[in-house]
């Protein structure tokens, strides 16, 4: 059974971001490091984002993960609550960011390979973001 400490360490990330009306997806390739702190863990990712029109840029972001039972509460870097997920093989969560809805499906069934698929919809956003994670040595 998967437990929170299984996430600690470094992970490669391969992510596609497909906008509803864009002909080609954007792609992010990089890594994430999950480190344990006294109260919360830090999920920090960095890599290169290649946009559909061909330009590239460095990209990074951080989240705070708090181990709760057999799952995590996820917070933005500024400590605002984002969502909660459990460590079942197929976990789901959602986040309302007025006026847009964010729905995520996590897949841990092929551990230590795992993925997240975000469906984001609303008047300002309409995209699917699929991320695959693989443990790095």
Secondary structure by P-SEA (a helix, b strand, c coil): ccccccccbbbbbbbbbbcccccbbbbbbbbbbbbbcccbbbbbbbbbbbcccbbbbbbbbbbbbbbccccccccccccccccccccccccccccccccbbbbbbbbcccccccbbbbbbbcccccbbbbbbbbbcc
